[in-house]
Amino acid sequence: MVKKPTCEELEQRVKELEKKSIERKRAEEALRESQDRYKELWDNAPVAYHMLDSEGIITQVNQTERKMLGYTEDEMVGRPIFTFILAEQRKEAEKRFRLKLEGKRIPKQDNRIYLKKNGSKIHVSIDDVLEYDNDGNVVGVRSTMVDISDQQRAAEALKESSERIKLFAYSVSHDLKSPAVAVYGLTRLLHEHYGDSLDERAKNYCEQIMTSVEQIGALVENINVYISSKEVPLSIEKVRLREVLDMIKDEFSAQLSIRQIRWSQPESFAEIRADRLSIVRVLRNLVDNALKYGGDDLSEIRIEHKASDEFDTLSVSNDGVLIRRSDSEDIFGPFQRHKTSRGVQGSGLGLAIVKEIAEQHEGRVWVGSDSKKWSTFYVSISRHL
């Protein structure tokens, strides 16, 4: 027979239930407050947020995104996200979405174009994160969007300005080169056909004119190379450094022999992945730079290669004139020349071309001098091109 609870026991049970009820109400109230705070943070975040199910249907969208596009919550929730994307980009967006759900690694989309309710376009940068259920199955995507329309307009304006500058530079170089070639040709004819009638001073004048015209031609060529190094896309391939260095050594063999300058390089070189023509230009310019500005004390040029997980680094060292640390940054700018270059022919574009090529290869260029006698130019090239 079940014993009936006493009045005191019933009273105690009631108190316990009341206490639990109060605790539950407090917990529910705290949960509501937390949800309200979360919703406020979600809605008023500085970036746009939306959540999609596995079909690409919008399940949640924050106020920031609604204001960005000009829609209400009811006008967005329940609709495919792709309907808000520019028509020309929808198929690609759907393809990327499917691949992402399959777990494929998709590069970040930095310029997706969405359409506002008023029909105007907005450029956005998007970051996506997959949503999983308790069993580890993908159930949707959580996305953030940032309005980059201003940056896009600035980039387009910069591109247009760059195109105008490029055309202007090509025009100027052509206009310089044509009369320069004519002056060179006429002066050479004068020197060859009437040289016997000219005194030594006149002959020297002719030689000076031809030398100056050659400098103009070299400057024009370097300007064109500098422009093309910015504009021409890279052709990434395996580059045998040994072959490149043997070719460059042959180019400068006469100067090396006359000035009795030693050429040092390892017996074997690894292959690197890069644009071959660009690597030839880099090494040619750095060797030429060492020969031009190394001074009378230059006795050795040394080329080395080191590899890390992230970069291949080429270095060209010389034991000539040391470069001071205060000058090490300025010399990579266009038309900047080292203080020791007085009296040395040059366009001031060689190192600027090296810098541009290094940056195209997602690397950098820098110079260092040790306390003894070596100046070394370093060029790093990404191993993930």
C-alpha positions, 0 to 999 in steps of 0.5 A: 500500500502506497504511503500518502505524502504528509502535508509537510511533504506536499508543501515542500514539493509545491515549493520545489515546483514553484522554484523550478518554475521561476528558474525556468521563466528566468532562463526563458527570459535570459534566452529571449534577451540573448536572442534579441541581442543576437538579432540586433547584432545580426541585423545591424552588423557592418556587413551584409549577412544571409543564410541559404538552404541547400537549394540556395533559398534565402532562409535569413537575411539581415537588415544591412543586406536588405538596406543594401539591396533595397528589399524588405525581409518578405521580398527576400526570404524564400527566394533563390539568392540567384534571382538577385544576381546580375543575369550574366553571372547567375549560371556561374554563381549556381555552379559555384554554389553546387561545387561548394556544397560538394566540398570543393575548394572554390576561390573567393568571389571578389566581384559579384554583381547584385541588382538592387530593387531600383535596378542599379548594380552593386559590386560585392565581395563575398565570403561563404561558410558551409552549415552542417547538421548534427550528423555532419551533412551540409544543410546550407551556406552562411554568407557575408557580403561587403559593398566594394562598388566604390573600390571597383569604380576607383579600379576602373578609373585607374585602369582607364588612366593607366591605358591613357598613360600607356598609349601616351608613352607608346606615342612619345616613344614612337615620336622620339624613336623615328627622328632619332633613327633618322639623325643616327642614319644621317650622322653615320652617312656623314661620318662614313662618306665624308670622314676623310674631309672632317677634322678630328673635332668634327669626327668626335662630334659625329661619334657623340651624336651617334652615341647620344642617339643610341642612348635615346633608343635604349631609353625608348626601348626600356620605357616599352619594356617597363610598360610591357612588364606591367601589361603582358600576362605571365606565361608560367613554365618550368625555367632551367636557371642554369640555361638562363645564366649560361646565356646571360654570361655569354652576353656579358662575356666580353665585359667580364673578360676585359675587366677581369671580373670573376663570374661565380655560380653553383655547379647545379641549379634547380628548376623554378616555375616562372615566366622565362622571359621575365627571369631573363630580364631580371637577371640580365638587368641585375648583372648589367646593374652590377657591371655599370655601378660596381666601379673600378673595385668590382672583381666578382659577380656571384649568382645564387638561388635559395628555396623555401616553402613559399618562395624561390629567391634569386640573388646577384651579389657584387663586390664593387661599390657598396649601397648604403641602407638609406639609398636601398629603397629609392633605387627601385623607383622609375627613373631613380638612379644610385648616387654612384651613377654619375657619368654612367649611361643608363635609363634609370628603369632597370631596377624598376623593371625588376621590381615590377616583375617580382611583384607580378610573381607575387614576390618582392625585391630588396638590396642588402650590403654586408659590413665588408664588401658585398652588395646583394640584390634579392628577388623572391618568386612565389612557388604557388603560381 
